[in-house]
Amino acid sequence: MAYKIIGSQCTNCSGCEAECPNLAISERGGTFVIDPALCTECIGHFDTPQCVAICPVDNTCVIDTSVPRYHES
């Protein structure tokens, strides 16, 4: 599963964009979004997803259950 950003909670601080090791986060329409095709949940990079770790608002970066879980090749 990839992560997603709850747009209504996003403060647009942009901290997550710079921390993502996969360049999966970008600004669109005034809020930040995560491209599920690029999100690896930081597996192989960090123990904790960096969007979750850096976000100043709890439960803004959450697992997107509509996307299959990422599996390292």
KOLKEKOL-138081 format. One record per atom (N, C-alpha, C, O): residue in one letter; atom name; x, y, z. Coordinates in nm, 3 decimals, always signed. Example, Ala and Ser with C-alpha at 12.3 -4.5 7.8 and 13.67 -1.06 7.14 Angstrom:
! KOLKEKOL-138081
+----+----+---------+---------+---------+
: aa : at :      px :      py :      pz :
+----+----+---------+---------+---------+
:  A :  N :  +1.319 :  -0.569 :  +0.780 :
:  A : CA :  +1.230 :  -0.450 :  +0.780 :
:  A :  C :  +1.320 :  -0.330 :  +0.780 :
:  A :  O :  +1.424 :  -0.332 :  +0.846 :
:  S :  N :  +1.285 :  -0.225 :  +0.708 :
:  S : CA :  +1.367 :  -0.106 :  +0.714 :
:  S :  C :  +1.290 :  +0.003 :  +0.787 :
:  S :  O :  +1.341 :  +0.114 :  +0.804 :
+----+----+---------+---------+---------+
! end
This chain:
! KOLKEKOL-138081
+----+----+---------+---------+---------+
: aa : at :      px :      py :      pz :
+----+----+---------+---------+---------+
:  M :  N :  +0.083 :  -0.118 :  +0.000 :
:  M : CA :  +0.000 :  +0.000 :  +0.000 :
:  M :  C :  +0.087 :  +0.124 :  +0.000 :
:  M :  O :  +0.187 :  +0.130 :  +0.071 :
:  A :  N :  +0.051 :  +0.215 :  -0.076 :
:  A : CA :  +0.118 :  +0.344 :  -0.075 :
:  A :  C :  +0.057 :  +0.430 :  +0.034 :
:  A :  O :  -0.046 :  +0.396 :  +0.093 :
:  Y :  N :  +0.120 :  +0.539 :  +0.060 :
:  Y : CA :  +0.062 :  +0.636 :  +0.152 :
:  Y :  C :  -0.012 :  +0.740 :  +0.071 :
:  Y :  O :  +0.011 :  +0.756 :  -0.049 :
:  K :  N :  -0.102 :  +0.812 :  +0.138 :
:  K : CA :  -0.171 :  +0.924 :  +0.078 :
:  K :  C :  -0.176 :  +1.036 :  +0.179 :
:  K :  O :  -0.160 :  +1.014 :  +0.299 :
:  I :  N :  -0.197 :  +1.156 :  +0.130 :
:  I : CA :  -0.205 :  +1.274 :  +0.216 :
:  I :  C :  -0.351 :  +1.318 :  +0.221 :
:  I :  O :  -0.414 :  +1.338 :  +0.117 :
:  I :  N :  -0.403 :  +1.334 :  +0.340 :
:  I : CA :  -0.539 :  +1.385 :  +0.358 :
:  I :  C :  -0.533 :  +1.535 :  +0.331 :
:  I :  O :  -0.487 :  +1.613 :  +0.414 :
:  G :  N :  -0.582 :  +1.574 :  +0.214 :
:  G : CA :  -0.569 :  +1.713 :  +0.167 :
:  G :  C :  -0.629 :  +1.815 :  +0.260 :
:  G :  O :  -0.574 :  +1.925 :  +0.275 :
:  S :  N :  -0.741 :  +1.783 :  +0.323 :
:  S : CA :  -0.806 :  +1.879 :  +0.412 :
:  S :  C :  -0.727 :  +1.905 :  +0.539 :
:  S :  O :  -0.752 :  +2.003 :  +0.609 :
:  Q :  N :  -0.631 :  +1.818 :  +0.571 :
:  Q : CA :  -0.548 :  +1.834 :  +0.690 :
:  Q :  C :  -0.410 :  +1.889 :  +0.656 :
:  Q :  O :  -0.338 :  +1.934 :  +0.746 :
:  C :  N :  -0.372 :  +1.886 :  +0.529 :
:  C : CA :  -0.239 :  +1.928 :  +0.487 :
:  C :  C :  -0.222 :  +2.078 :  +0.508 :
:  C :  O :  -0.306 :  +2.157 :  +0.466 :
:  T :  N :  -0.112 :  +2.116 :  +0.574 :
:  T : CA :  -0.084 :  +2.258 :  +0.600 :
:  T :  C :  +0.002 :  +2.321 :  +0.491 :
:  T :  O :  +0.037 :  +2.438 :  +0.499 :
:  N :  N :  +0.037 :  +2.242 :  +0.389 :
:  N : CA :  +0.121 :  +2.288 :  +0.279 :
:  N :  C :  +0.258 :  +2.336 :  +0.325 :
:  N :  O :  +0.314 :  +2.430 :  +0.269 :
:  C :  N :  +0.312 :  +2.272 :  +0.427 :
:  C : CA :  +0.443 :  +2.311 :  +0.479 :
:  C :  C :  +0.556 :  +2.268 :  +0.384 :
:  C :  O :  +0.666 :  +2.323 :  +0.391 :
:  S :  N :  +0.531 :  +2.172 :  +0.297 :
:  S : CA :  +0.622 :  +2.117 :  +0.196 :
:  S :  C :  +0.736 :  +2.033 :  +0.254 :
:  S :  O :  +0.825 :  +1.992 :  +0.180 :
:  G :  N :  +0.735 :  +2.006 :  +0.382 :
:  G : CA :  +0.839 :  +1.926 :  +0.445 :
:  G :  C :  +0.848 :  +1.785 :  +0.390 :
:  G :  O :  +0.957 :  +1.731 :  +0.376 :
:  C :  N :  +0.735 :  +1.726 :  +0.359 :
:  C : CA :  +0.733 :  +1.588 :  +0.311 :
:  C :  C :  +0.794 :  +1.574 :  +0.172 :
:  C :  O :  +0.858 :  +1.473 :  +0.143 :
:  E :  N :  +0.775 :  +1.673 :  +0.088 :
:  E : CA :  +0.825 :  +1.665 :  -0.050 :
:  E :  C :  +0.976 :  +1.644 :  -0.053 :
:  E :  O :  +1.025 :  +1.560 :  -0.128 :
:  A :  N :  +1.048 :  +1.719 :  +0.027 :
:  A : CA :  +1.194 :  +1.710 :  +0.028 :
:  A :  C :  +1.243 :  +1.581 :  +0.095 :
:  A :  O :  +1.354 :  +1.536 :  +0.066 :
:  E :  N :  +1.164 :  +1.524 :  +0.184 :
:  E : CA :  +1.206 :  +1.406 :  +0.259 :
:  E :  C :  +1.180 :  +1.274 :  +0.187 :
:  E :  O :  +1.239 :  +1.172 :  +0.223 :
:  C :  N :  +1.095 :  +1.275 :  +0.086 :
:  C : CA :  +1.059 :  +1.150 :  +0.018 :
:  C :  C :  +1.176 :  +1.099 :  -0.067 :
:  C :  O :  +1.221 :  +1.169 :  -0.157 :
:  P :  N :  +1.225 :  +0.978 :  -0.039 :
:  P : CA :  +1.340 :  +0.926 :  -0.114 :
:  P :  C :  +1.304 :  +0.882 :  -0.257 :
:  P :  O :  +1.393 :  +0.855 :  -0.337 :
:  N :  N :  +1.176 :  +0.876 :  -0.287 :
:  N : CA :  +1.132 :  +0.828 :  -0.418 :
:  N :  C :  +1.072 :  +0.939 :  -0.506 :
:  N :  O :  +1.023 :  +0.911 :  -0.615 :
:  L :  N :  +1.078 :  +1.061 :  -0.459 :
:  L : CA :  +1.020 :  +1.174 :  -0.532 :
:  L :  C :  +0.873 :  +1.150 :  -0.565 :
:  L :  O :  +0.825 :  +1.191 :  -0.671 :
:  A :  N :  +0.802 :  +1.084 :  -0.475 :
:  A : CA :  +0.662 :  +1.050 :  -0.495 :
:  A :  C :  +0.567 :  +1.161 :  -0.454 :
:  A :  O :  +0.447 :  +1.154 :  -0.483 :
:  I :  N :  +0.617 :  +1.264 :  -0.386 :
:  I : CA :  +0.531 :  +1.370 :  -0.334 :
:  I :  C :  +0.551 :  +1.497 :  -0.415 :
:  I :  O :  +0.664 :  +1.539 :  -0.442 :
:  S :  N :  +0.439 :  +1.556 :  -0.453 :
:  S : CA :  +0.443 :  +1.682 :  -0.527 :
:  S :  C :  +0.323 :  +1.768 :  -0.490 :
:  S :  O :  +0.226 :  +1.719 :  -0.432 :
:  E :  N :  +0.331 :  +1.895 :  -0.523 :
:  E : CA :  +0.223 :  +1.989 :  -0.496 :
:  E :  C :  +0.130 :  +1.991 :  -0.617 :
:  E :  O :  +0.175 :  +2.005 :  -0.731 :
:  R :  N :  +0.002 :  +1.978 :  -0.591 :
:  R : CA :  -0.099 :  +1.984 :  -0.696 :
:  R :  C :  -0.222 :  +2.055 :  -0.642 :
:  R :  O :  -0.279 :  +2.015 :  -0.540 :
:  G :  N :  -0.262 :  +2.159 :  -0.710 :
:  G : CA :  -0.385 :  +2.228 :  -0.672 :
:  G :  C :  -0.385 :  +2.285 :  -0.532 :
:  G :  O :  -0.490 :  +2.289 :  -0.468 :
:  G :  N :  -0.271 :  +2.328 :  -0.484 :
:  G : CA :  -0.264 :  +2.392 :  -0.353 :
:  G :  C :  -0.244 :  +2.298 :  -0.236 :
:  G :  O :  -0.245 :  +2.341 :  -0.121 :
:  T :  N :  -0.226 :  +2.169 :  -0.262 :
:  T : CA :  -0.198 :  +2.074 :  -0.155 :
:  T :  C :  -0.096 :  +1.973 :  -0.207 :
:  T :  O :  -0.069 :  +1.967 :  -0.327 :
:  F :  N :  -0.042 :  +1.895 :  -0.118 :
:  F : CA :  +0.057 :  +1.795 :  -0.157 :
:  F :  C :  -0.011 :  +1.660 :  -0.174 :
:  F :  O :  -0.103 :  +1.625 :  -0.101 :
:  V :  N :  +0.037 :  +1.585 :  -0.272 :
:  V : CA :  -0.018 :  +1.452 :  -0.301 :
:  V :  C :  +0.096 :  +1.352 :  -0.316 :
:  V :  O :  +0.210 :  +1.390 :  -0.346 :
:  I :  N :  +0.065 :  +1.225 :  -0.296 :
:  I : CA :  +0.162 :  +1.118 :  -0.312 :
:  I :  C :  +0.121 :  +1.034 :  -0.433 :
:  I :  O :  +0.007 :  +0.989 :  -0.442 :
:  D :  N :  +0.215 :  +1.015 :  -0.525 :
:  D : CA :  +0.192 :  +0.932 :  -0.642 :
:  D :  C :  +0.207 :  +0.787 :  -0.597 :
:  D :  O :  +0.317 :  +0.744 :  -0.564 :
:  P :  N :  +0.097 :  +0.709 :  -0.596 :
:  P : CA :  +0.106 :  +0.571 :  -0.547 :
:  P :  C :  +0.197 :  +0.482 :  -0.632 :
:  P :  O :  +0.245 :  +0.379 :  -0.583 :
:  A :  N :  +0.219 :  +0.519 :  -0.756 :
:  A : CA :  +0.308 :  +0.440 :  -0.842 :
:  A :  C :  +0.454 :  +0.456 :  -0.802 :
:  A :  O :  +0.536 :  +0.371 :  -0.836 :
:  L :  N :  +0.487 :  +0.563 :  -0.732 :
:  L : CA :  +0.625 :  +0.589 :  -0.690 :
:  L :  C :  +0.649 :  +0.560 :  -0.542 :
:  L :  O :  +0.763 :  +0.540 :  -0.500 :
:  C :  N :  +0.543 :  +0.557 :  -0.463 :
:  C : CA :  +0.557 :  +0.539 :  -0.317 :
:  C :  C :  +0.593 :  +0.394 :  -0.285 :
:  C :  O :  +0.526 :  +0.301 :  -0.328 :
:  T :  N :  +0.700 :  +0.377 :  -0.209 :
:  T : CA :  +0.744 :  +0.244 :  -0.164 :
:  T :  C :  +0.730 :  +0.229 :  -0.013 :
:  T :  O :  +0.783 :  +0.135 :  +0.045 :
:  E :  N :  +0.658 :  +0.323 :  +0.050 :
:  E : CA :  +0.642 :  +0.323 :  +0.195 :
:  E :  C :  +0.778 :  +0.337 :  +0.264 :
:  E :  O :  +0.792 :  +0.306 :  +0.382 :
:  C :  N :  +0.878 :  +0.385 :  +0.190 :
:  C : CA :  +1.017 :  +0.402 :  +0.237 :
:  C :  C :  +1.087 :  +0.270 :  +0.268 :
:  C :  O :  +1.193 :  +0.269 :  +0.331 :
:  I :  N :  +1.027 :  +0.158 :  +0.224 :
:  I : CA :  +1.090 :  +0.027 :  +0.243 :
:  I :  C :  +1.223 :  +0.026 :  +0.170 :
:  I :  O :  +1.231 :  +0.063 :  +0.053 :
:  G :  N :  +1.326 :  -0.017 :  +0.239 :
:  G : CA :  +1.460 :  -0.020 :  +0.182 :
:  G :  C :  +1.536 :  +0.110 :  +0.200 :
:  G :  O :  +1.655 :  +0.118 :  +0.169 :
:  H :  N :  +1.468 :  +0.212 :  +0.251 :
:  H : CA :  +1.531 :  +0.341 :  +0.274 :
:  H :  C :  +1.533 :  +0.377 :  +0.424 :
:  H :  O :  +1.638 :  +0.411 :  +0.479 :
:  F :  N :  +1.417 :  +0.368 :  +0.487 :
:  F : CA :  +1.400 :  +0.408 :  +0.626 :
:  F :  C :  +1.308 :  +0.310 :  +0.698 :
:  F :  O :  +1.230 :  +0.239 :  +0.634 :
:  D :  N :  +1.318 :  +0.306 :  +0.830 :
:  D : CA :  +1.230 :  +0.221 :  +0.909 :
:  D :  C :  +1.089 :  +0.278 :  +0.919 :
:  D :  O :  +0.992 :  +0.203 :  +0.934 :
:  T :  N :  +1.078 :  +0.410 :  +0.911 :
:  T : CA :  +0.950 :  +0.480 :  +0.920 :
:  T :  C :  +0.929 :  +0.562 :  +0.794 :
:  T :  O :  +1.023 :  +0.627 :  +0.748 :
:  P :  N :  +0.809 :  +0.560 :  +0.736 :
:  P : CA :  +0.784 :  +0.645 :  +0.620 :
:  P :  C :  +0.815 :  +0.792 :  +0.654 :
:  P :  O :  +0.766 :  +0.844 :  +0.754 :
:  Q :  N :  +0.893 :  +0.855 :  +0.572 :
:  Q : CA :  +0.940 :  +0.990 :  +0.602 :
:  Q :  C :  +0.830 :  +1.094 :  +0.597 :
:  Q :  O :  +0.837 :  +1.194 :  +0.668 :
:  C :  N :  +0.728 :  +1.073 :  +0.515 :
:  C : CA :  +0.616 :  +1.167 :  +0.514 :
:  C :  C :  +0.544 :  +1.168 :  +0.649 :
:  C :  O :  +0.504 :  +1.273 :  +0.698 :
:  V :  N :  +0.530 :  +1.050 :  +0.707 :
:  V : CA :  +0.467 :  +1.038 :  +0.838 :
:  V :  C :  +0.555 :  +1.102 :  +0.945 :
:  V :  O :  +0.506 :  +1.174 :  +1.031 :
:  A :  N :  +0.685 :  +1.075 :  +0.938 :
:  A : CA :  +0.779 :  +1.125 :  +1.039 :
:  A :  C :  +0.789 :  +1.278 :  +1.039 :
:  A :  O :  +0.803 :  +1.338 :  +1.145 :
:  I :  N :  +0.782 :  +1.341 :  +0.921 :
:  I : CA :  +0.804 :  +1.485 :  +0.911 :
:  I :  C :  +0.676 :  +1.567 :  +0.925 :
:  I :  O :  +0.682 :  +1.685 :  +0.959 :
:  C :  N :  +0.562 :  +1.507 :  +0.899 :
:  C : CA :  +0.436 :  +1.582 :  +0.896 :
:  C :  C :  +0.401 :  +1.638 :  +1.034 :
:  C :  O :  +0.400 :  +1.565 :  +1.133 :
:  P :  N :  +0.372 :  +1.771 :  +1.040 :
:  P : CA :  +0.340 :  +1.832 :  +1.169 :
:  P :  C :  +0.197 :  +1.803 :  +1.217 :
:  P :  O :  +0.164 :  +1.834 :  +1.331 :
:  V :  N :  +0.114 :  +1.743 :  +1.132 :
:  V : CA :  -0.025 :  +1.715 :  +1.168 :
:  V :  C :  -0.045 :  +1.564 :  +1.173 :
:  V :  O :  -0.032 :  +1.496 :  +1.071 :
:  D :  N :  -0.076 :  +1.512 :  +1.290 :
:  D : CA :  -0.096 :  +1.368 :  +1.307 :
:  D :  C :  -0.203 :  +1.315 :  +1.212 :
:  D :  O :  -0.304 :  +1.382 :  +1.187 :
:  N :  N :  -0.180 :  +1.195 :  +1.161 :
:  N : CA :  -0.274 :  +1.124 :  +1.075 :
:  N :  C :  -0.310 :  +1.198 :  +0.947 :
:  N :  O :  -0.423 :  +1.188 :  +0.898 :
:  T :  N :  -0.215 :  +1.274 :  +0.893 :
:  T : CA :  -0.235 :  +1.339 :  +0.763 :
:  T :  C :  -0.177 :  +1.252 :  +0.653 :
:  T :  O :  -0.235 :  +1.245 :  +0.544 :
:  C :  N :  -0.066 :  +1.187 :  +0.677 :
:  C : CA :  -0.008 :  +1.091 :  +0.584 :
:  C :  C :  -0.048 :  +0.953 :  +0.634 :
:  C :  O :  -0.001 :  +0.907 :  +0.738 :
:  V :  N :  -0.136 :  +0.888 :  +0.559 :
:  V : CA :  -0.192 :  +0.760 :  +0.602 :
:  V :  C :  -0.182 :  +0.658 :  +0.489 :
:  V :  O :  -0.162 :  +0.694 :  +0.373 :
:  I :  N :  -0.195 :  +0.532 :  +0.523 :
:  I : CA :  -0.191 :  +0.425 :  +0.424 :
:  I :  C :  -0.314 :  +0.434 :  +0.335 :
:  I :  O :  -0.427 :  +0.450 :  +0.382 :
:  D :  N :  -0.291 :  +0.424 :  +0.206 :
:  D : CA :  -0.398 :  +0.423 :  +0.108 :
:  D :  C :  -0.436 :  +0.277 :  +0.083 :
:  D :  O :  -0.367 :  +0.207 :  +0.009 :
:  T :  N :  -0.543 :  +0.233 :  +0.143 :
:  T : CA :  -0.582 :  +0.093 :  +0.134 :
:  T :  C :  -0.637 :  +0.055 :  -0.003 :
:  T :  O :  -0.662 :  -0.063 :  -0.029 :
:  S :  N :  -0.655 :  +0.151 :  -0.092 :
:  S : CA :  -0.705 :  +0.120 :  -0.226 :
:  S :  C :  -0.592 :  +0.079 :  -0.321 :
:  S :  O :  -0.617 :  +0.040 :  -0.435 :
:  V :  N :  -0.468 :  +0.087 :  -0.273 :
:  V : CA :  -0.351 :  +0.055 :  -0.354 :
:  V :  C :  -0.284 :  -0.069 :  -0.295 :
:  V :  O :  -0.270 :  -0.079 :  -0.173 :
:  P :  N :  -0.243 :  -0.165 :  -0.379 :
:  P : CA :  -0.176 :  -0.285 :  -0.326 :
:  P :  C :  -0.048 :  -0.252 :  -0.250 :
:  P :  O :  +0.018 :  -0.152 :  -0.279 :
:  R :  N :  -0.015 :  -0.334 :  -0.156 :
:  R : CA :  +0.106 :  -0.316 :  -0.075 :
:  R :  C :  +0.230 :  -0.324 :  -0.163 :
:  R :  O :  +0.238 :  -0.404 :  -0.256 :
:  Y :  N :  +0.328 :  -0.239 :  -0.133 :
:  Y : CA :  +0.455 :  -0.239 :  -0.207 :
:  Y :  C :  +0.536 :  -0.361 :  -0.166 :
:  Y :  O :  +0.541 :  -0.396 :  -0.048 :
:  H :  N :  +0.597 :  -0.425 :  -0.263 :
:  H : CA :  +0.687 :  -0.538 :  -0.237 :
:  H :  C :  +0.821 :  -0.508 :  -0.302 :
:  H :  O :  +0.829 :  -0.482 :  -0.422 :
:  E :  N :  +0.925 :  -0.513 :  -0.221 :
:  E : CA :  +1.060 :  -0.489 :  -0.270 :
:  E :  C :  +1.099 :  -0.597 :  -0.370 :
:  E :  O :  +1.074 :  -0.715 :  -0.347 :
:  S :  N :  +1.161 :  -0.557 :  -0.479 :
:  S : CA :  +1.200 :  -0.654 :  -0.583 :
:  S :  C :  +1.317 :  -0.738 :  -0.539 :
:  S :  O :  +1.363 :  -0.824 :  -0.614 :
+----+----+---------+---------+---------+
! end
